[in-house]
Amino acid sequence: MEPPLSGSGDPLLAVIVGATGSGKTALSLALAAKFHGEIVNCDSVAMYREFEVGTAKPSLAERAQAPHHLFDAVETSGHITAGEYARRARTVLAEIHARGYLPIVVGGTGLYLRALLEGLFPGPERSEDLRERLRQRADARGPEYLHEILRRLDREAAKKIHTNDLPKTIRAIEVCLMGRGKMTELWKQGRDPLRGFRILRLGLNPERGQLYAKINRRAQAMFDRGLVEETRQLIAKYGTAAYPLGALGYKQAAQFLRGELDLLAAISATQQAHRNYAKRQMTWFRREREVLWLAGFGDDPEIQQAAFSQVAALKSLNGGLL
């Protein structure tokens, strides 16, 4: 498969996607070392401060190997939308390009990546008060009730959103009420795609059984390194206000702390949740355009060499310039 070219005179942007545990960090570090790169985070939970053990952020030693951006960039009790992430990340990409280095976007949050590369429709800002009221309605009367509200507000949007997809249903209702119009009308206004870069999308696709085994080991290691204690401290400090406490691992650790699961059950539930998440990630990324899939983990020297070859080929097409 030939790598995609978009504007052969534009600087190169490398994007590494793949499931959790596939070795995206290792490949990003290898590319950064080889091509004078700077790494830009595209994992939503890794953006939050004080969330360490359960996020698989690059270690301090790894971050010392190359400049890293948008890690620990959001207050622990704050929140960042996909649109805000895209605005911040585009600024970082422009700064990296101005320095003459290779930007390398790395992460598994598909919506954030899509917002960065393709843009989002110009919807209104989120309203936590409205969202909480809608969640309470869904808890009391079921997701079908909210979907019916959406059908009345925007019949075409309701047709495109599954009845049980509560987050999308809530967002669509929010857009209709806060934006005083239909979501489908905003869709027609189009998106604002990233311009000025040739984008090389590299996807890691290790064998499924090996990936799941690695995920299981990594989830166990999180508990061994103190995930429960970190979760205990975060709850004591922020209560339920810290958005990532609902993320994989932290959610199960909190269930253990509340006595809802014993430790072994919490670990097992975390492993299962990460395996399910990996499957959803791969489904999402396989729908992305022009991904060059590499059949292995990012720390495999052969996979790294294949990635080097793709970057070098695009670099040579532009007179050796990144």
Buried (B, 14 or more C-beta within 10 A) or exposed (E): EEBBBBEEEBBBBBBBBBBBBBBBBBBBBBBBEBBEBBBBBBBBBBBBBBBBBBBBBBEEEBBEBBBBBBBBBBEBBEBBBBBBBBEBBBEBBEEBBEEEBBBBBBBBBBBBBBBBBBBBBEBBEBEEEBBEEBBEBBEEEBBEBBBBBBBEBBEEBBEEBEBEBBEBBBBBBBBBBBBEBBBBBBBEEEEBEBEEBBBBBBBBBBEEEEBBEBBBEBBBEBBEEBBBEBBBEBBEEBEEEBBBBEBBBBBBBBBBBEEEBEEEEBBBBBBBBBBEBBBEBBEBBEEBEEBBBBEBBBBBEEBBEBBBEBBEEBBEBBEEEB
